[in-house]
Amino acid sequence: MFTGLIREIATVKSFKGSTLCIKATLKAKLGDSIAINGACLTVVKLSEDGFCVELSPESQKHLVIENYKDAVHIEPAMMMGDKFEGHVVQGHVDAIGEIQEIKNLGNSYDVFIRVPKKSIPFIVPKGSITIDGVSLTVNDVKGNIFRLTIIPHTMKETLFKNYKKGSKVNIETDMFARYISHILSHQKNISSLSWDEVDAINASF
């Protein structure tokens, strides 16, 4: 589990086959889960200046691979007892978005991102969304485009400063919206829920 608060902008050392090697100040351990540009990946090798993770063919198929060349966002998984900040993020990228426009409003920036229509039901106005690992709040949704407002600090301290029209990004939609949609879509096949099943659903959150 992650919070969507970027802990470091790290540098890609190499990406060969399924192995991505990162230069970072973060001191990882073998087996650690680390979100890189929003995708939860497992540390398989350590080096003096960073670590390497494995990207399966399935992962590569669902990520914006061209963004794993230079700088990347990283966030280590939460530990039990950590202070919870940001939003609830799983590190499961479920869509690729394309930036349509960035408007400089002086004291903030409006960012408009287009996504596949199938993702729109899970993007809720005033709900959370994660863009390349950065957890943000959706302002509004029109058609298959949603709008975010980025404060100057976020723009400066994340890779948003490098984005432009046409940039593609990893997107994780709202976890709760996905779960609720899945439950409701299968409700016609459920005559009734037992209390054990209700508890199991609650535990998922």
Backbone hydrogen bonds, N-H to C=O, Kabsch-Sander energy under -0.5 kcal/mol:
donor,donor_aa,acceptor,acceptor_aa,energy
2,F,89,V,-3.4
6,I,4,G,-0.7
7,R,74,I,-1.9
8,E,74,I,-1.3
10,A,8,E,-0.7
10,A,72,V,-2.5
11,T,23,K,-2.3
12,V,70,D,-3.2
13,K,11,T,-0.5
13,K,21,C,-2.7
14,S,21,C,-1.4
16,K,19,T,-2.0
18,S,16,K,-0.5
19,T,16,K,-2.4
20,L,18,S,-0.6
20,L,53,V,-2.6
21,C,14,S,-2.9
21,C,19,T,-0.5
22,I,51,F,-3.5
23,K,11,T,-3.4
24,A,22,I,-0.6
24,A,49,D,-2.3
28,A,26,L,-1.1
31,G,43,V,-2.6
32,D,29,K,-2.2
34,I,32,D,-0.5
34,I,41,L,-2.8
35,A,75,E,-3.0
36,I,34,I,-0.6
36,I,39,A,-2.5
37,N,35,A,-0.5
37,N,73,H,-2.2
38,G,132,D,-0.5
39,A,36,I,-1.6
40,C,38,G,-0.5
40,C,91,G,-2.8
41,L,34,I,-2.4
41,L,39,A,-0.5
43,V,32,D,-2.6
44,V,52,C,-2.7
45,K,52,C,-1.4
47,S,50,G,-2.1
50,G,47,S,-0.9
51,F,22,I,-1.8
52,C,45,K,-2.9
53,V,20,L,-2.8
54,E,42,T,-1.2
55,L,18,S,-3.2
56,S,54,E,-0.6
60,Q,56,S,-2.6
61,K,57,P,-1.8
62,H,58,E,-0.8
62,H,59,S,-1.1
63,L,59,S,-0.5
63,L,60,Q,-0.7
65,I,63,L,-1.6
67,N,64,V,-1.9
68,Y,65,I,-2.2
72,V,10,A,-2.3
74,I,8,E,-2.1
75,E,35,A,-1.7
77,A,33,S,-2.1
78,M,1,M,-2.9
82,D,79,M,-2.6
85,E,83,K,-0.6
87,H,3,T,-2.5
89,V,2,F,-2.2
89,V,87,H,-0.7
93,V,91,G,-0.7
94,D,171,I,-2.1
95,A,171,I,-1.3
97,G,169,V,-2.6
98,E,114,R,-2.4
99,I,167,S,-2.9
100,Q,112,F,-3.2
101,E,112,F,-1.2
103,K,110,D,-3.0
104,N,102,I,-0.5
105,L,103,K,-0.8
105,L,108,S,-3.0
107,N,105,L,-1.1
109,Y,150,I,-2.3
110,D,103,K,-2.3
111,V,109,Y,-0.5
111,V,148,L,-2.8
112,F,101,E,-2.7
113,I,111,V,-0.5
113,I,146,F,-2.5
114,R,98,E,-2.9
115,V,144,N,-2.5
119,S,116,P,-2.1
120,I,116,P,-0.6
120,I,117,K,-1.0
122,F,119,S,-1.7
123,I,120,I,-2.0
124,V,122,F,-0.7
126,K,138,V,-3.1
127,G,124,V,-2.9
129,I,136,L,-2.3
130,T,172,E,-2.2
131,I,129,I,-0.5
131,I,134,V,-2.7
132,D,130,T,-0.6
132,D,170,N,-2.9
134,V,131,I,-2.5
135,S,4,G,-2.5
135,S,133,G,-0.6
136,L,129,I,-3.4
138,V,127,G,-2.8
139,N,147,R,-3.0
140,D,147,R,-0.9
142,K,145,I,-3.1
145,I,142,K,-1.9
146,F,113,I,-2.4
147,R,140,D,-2.6
148,L,111,V,-2.7
149,T,137,T,-0.6
150,I,109,Y,-3.3
155,M,151,I,-2.2
156,K,152,P,-2.5
157,E,153,H,-2.5
158,T,154,T,-0.9
161,K,155,M,-0.7
161,K,158,T,-1.3
162,N,159,L,-2.0
163,Y,159,L,-0.6
163,Y,160,F,-0.9
166,G,99,I,-3.3
167,S,164,K,-2.4
169,V,97,G,-2.3
171,I,95,A,-2.5
172,E,130,T,-2.2
173,T,171,I,-0.5
174,D,122,F,-1.3
178,R,174,D,-2.0
179,Y,175,M,-2.3
180,I,176,F,-2.7
181,S,177,A,-2.2
182,H,178,R,-2.2
183,I,179,Y,-2.4
184,L,180,I,-2.8
185,S,181,S,-2.4
186,H,182,H,-1.0
186,H,183,I,-0.6
187,Q,184,L,-1.1
189,N,186,H,-1.4
190,I,187,Q,-2.1
191,S,189,N,-0.6
198,V,194,S,-2.2
199,D,195,W,-2.6
200,A,196,D,-2.0
201,I,197,E,-2.1
202,N,198,V,-2.5
203,A,199,D,-2.4
204,S,200,A,-0.9
204,S,201,I,-0.8
205,F,201,I,-0.6
205,F,202,N,-1.3
